Every structure is written in C-alpha cells, then in structure tokens.
Amino acid sequence: MVSTLCARARATSSFPTLLSSSTLRRRLPLVGAAFCVLSFGLSNLCLSSSLKTGCAQSLPFVPLLRSKFGGESPAKSVRTIKMEGSSGNTVPSIVVYVTVPNKEAGKKLAESIVREKLAACVNRVPGIESVYEWKGEIQTDSEELLIIKTRQSLLEALTEHVKANHEYEVPEVISLPITGGNLQYLEWIKNSTRD
C-alpha cells in the first residue's frame, strides 16, 4: 500500500490533494511515511513556512523536519551543554550501571552510595532479567538495575565501594560518559558529589 500511495503521490503535482492528513495518518505508519518522504522528496511535503495548509502539515515528523531543514527553531529551547566545552560549573560526568540481586540489596547499596556522596542520584529499575554465562553454565536471574549518575573522577572510589558492599563475587560496574545534557542537572551532579 505504501508503494501505491507513493506512486500516486509522485504522479500528482501536489501531494496535499492526494489524501487528507487524518487519512494519511491512519493508513501510513511512520516508517511508511518516511519511505514516501525519501521516495518523492521533501519538497512535496509542504515544508515551506508560507504554506499553512496541506496534508503533511500535521504529521508527527514534520516539525522535526522543519527544525532540521526548514530553518524554523523549536518552540521551546532547552539549555544543554557538551562536556568537551564545559564551563567551570560542570565536571566530566558518567552514568554507571550496577546490577543487584533484589530490591533490598538495591535500596541498601543505592542509599550508601548517595550518603557517601559517591553519586548525585541512583535510579533503581526493578524487574530486569539477566542471562549470562558463569563458570561454564548459562544462568538466568531476576535482578534490579542501578543507574548511577556521578563524576568521572569518582569511578574508582565508587567501584571500590560497590565491591566492598555487594554480595556478588564479581559485581557489574560499567560506566558510560555523559557527553552533554541539561546544564542545571550537570551542575547539580557536580554540587551533590564529593571532590
């Protein structure tokens, strides 16, 4: 059906006369709509700010296309920062994943991490299932995931704290860099953790 609609759209001189916006949204999933965009070009989607009518005007992806290609700025601006060019108000920060065997262990470890100012925040995500190989056998365990936001400089101290307070023989401690984000949140991470 997508190829039929796209072919009909290419055959007509004006995409808006093909289908109404509600009909198009019901018949084309976002992937199909994206396929049509690629098939007959962005110019047929009425992205010009001078045109206020047309079937593509209310599609969910059009504002995104406008902001990327049409020169219109998003309605709401979010202050973000890239860590490479960070100001003196932030520090290089990371997200650290640690799995724990249950809710009680997760709560206890999360509270001790924040109490020691090794992290600004720990999110506890219950109900994950981990499948892994351990000592030559495939294991499946229900666990809880801790998502820890902290300074990059605290990774070693955080790792040692987890190892000392975790019941696993080899606890998971992996970090991912935070390359940017909300400036106020990144400042809060810095101010909520020890030097």
C-alpha positions in Angstrom: 0.0 0.0 0.0 2.9 2.4 0.8 4.3 2.0 -2.7 0.9 2.6 -4.2 0.4 5.8 -2.2 3.9 6.9 -3.0 3.5 6.2 -6.7 0.2 8.1 -6.7 1.8 11.0 -4.9 4.7 11.2 -7.4 2.2 11.1 -10.3 0.3 14.1 -8.9 1.7 17.6 -8.9 0.5 18.3 -5.4 0.8 15.9 -2.5 -1.9 17.7 -0.4 -4.7 16.7 -2.9 -3.9 13.0 -2.5 -5.2 12.3 0.9 -6.4 14.3 4.0 -4.0 14.3 6.9 -6.2 12.1 9.1 -6.5 9.5 6.3 -2.7 9.6 5.7 -2.0 9.1 9.4 -4.4 6.2 9.7 -3.0 4.4 6.6 0.7 5.1 6.8 2.8 4.2 9.8 5.7 6.5 10.5 8.0 4.1 8.6 5.8 4.2 5.5 5.5 8.0 5.7 9.3 8.2 6.0 9.6 6.0 2.9 7.3 8.3 1.0 9.4 11.3 2.1 12.5 9.6 0.7 10.7 8.5 -2.4 9.4 11.7 -3.7 11.4 14.3 -1.8 10.9 16.8 1.0 9.6 19.5 -1.4 6.3 17.7 -1.8 5.6 17.8 2.0 4.7 21.5 2.0 7.5 22.4 4.4 7.5 26.0 3.3 6.5 28.3 6.2 4.4 30.3 3.8 2.1 27.4 3.1 -0.3 26.9 6.0 -2.4 24.1 4.6 -1.8 20.6 3.3 -1.9 17.1 4.4 1.6 16.8 5.6 1.4 19.9 7.9 0.1 17.9 10.9 2.2 14.7 10.5 4.2 14.0 13.7 7.6 14.1 11.9 7.1 17.4 10.0 8.0 19.7 12.9 11.2 17.7 13.2 11.9 18.1 9.5 11.2 21.8 9.7 13.6 22.3 12.5 16.3 20.4 10.7 15.7 21.5 7.2 13.3 24.4 7.2 15.2 26.8 9.4 12.4 27.1 12.0 13.5 26.8 15.6 11.8 24.6 18.1 9.1 26.3 20.2 10.8 25.5 23.5 14.6 25.8 23.9 16.4 23.6 26.4 19.7 24.7 27.8 22.2 22.0 27.0 26.0 21.7 27.2 28.6 19.5 25.6 31.0 18.2 28.2 34.0 18.8 26.0 33.5 22.5 26.1 32.0 22.6 29.6 32.1 25.7 31.7 33.6 25.8 35.2 30.1 25.0 36.6 30.2 21.3 35.5 32.7 18.4 35.6 33.1 15.4 33.3 30.3 13.1 34.4 29.3 9.5 33.8 26.4 7.0 34.2 27.3 3.8 35.9 25.3 0.5 35.7 25.4 -1.9 38.6 23.1 -4.9 38.9 21.9 -6.3 42.3 20.1 -9.5 43.2 17.0 -7.9 44.8 15.1 -4.8 45.9 16.6 -4.8 49.5 20.2 -5.1 48.2 19.5 -2.3 45.7 18.0 0.0 48.2 20.8 -0.5 50.7 23.5 0.0 48.1 21.9 3.0 46.5 21.4 4.8 49.8 25.1 4.1 50.9 26.4 5.4 47.5 24.4 8.7 47.9 25.2 9.0 51.6 28.9 8.8 50.8 28.5 11.4 48.1 29.8 9.0 45.5 26.9 9.9 43.3 24.2 12.6 42.9 21.4 10.1 42.1 20.8 6.4 41.8 17.8 5.1 39.9 16.6 1.7 40.8 15.0 -0.3 38.0 13.2 -3.4 39.2 12.2 -6.4 37.2 15.1 -7.0 34.8 16.2 -10.5 33.9 19.8 -11.2 33.2 21.1 -14.1 31.1 24.8 -14.7 31.3 27.4 -17.4 31.4 29.1 -18.1 34.7 31.5 -20.9 35.4 30.7 -22.7 32.1 26.9 -22.6 32.5 24.2 -20.4 31.2 22.4 -18.6 34.1 19.2 -16.6 34.2 18.5 -14.4 37.2 15.9 -11.8 38.2 17.8 -8.6 39.2 17.4 -4.9 39.8 19.5 -2.4 37.8 21.0 0.6 39.5 21.7 3.6 37.2 24.1 5.9 38.9 24.9 9.5 37.9 28.3 10.8 39.2 31.6 12.5 38.4 34.0 10.7 36.2 36.7 11.2 38.8 34.7 9.2 41.4 34.6 6.0 39.3 37.4 4.3 41.1 36.1 5.1 44.6 32.6 4.1 43.5 33.8 0.8 42.1 35.6 0.0 45.4 32.5 0.9 47.4 30.4 -1.4 45.3 32.8 -4.3 45.5 33.0 -3.9 49.3 29.2 -3.7 49.8 28.0 -6.2 47.2 27.2 -9.8 47.7 28.3 -10.9 44.2 31.7 -12.3 43.7 32.2 -10.2 40.6 29.7 -7.3 40.7 28.9 -5.4 37.5 30.3 -1.9 37.5 30.3 -0.3 34.0 30.4 3.4 33.1 29.3 5.4 30.1 30.3 9.0 29.5 27.8 11.8 29.7 28.6 13.9 26.7 26.0 16.6 27.2 22.7 17.4 28.7 20.7 19.9 30.8 23.2 22.4 32.2 21.4 22.7 35.5 21.3 18.9 36.0 25.0 18.6 35.2 25.8 21.4 37.7 23.6 19.5 40.3 25.7 16.3 39.8 28.9 18.3 40.5 27.4 20.0 43.6 25.9 16.8 45.0 29.1 14.8 44.9 32.4 14.9 46.7 35.5 16.3 45.1 
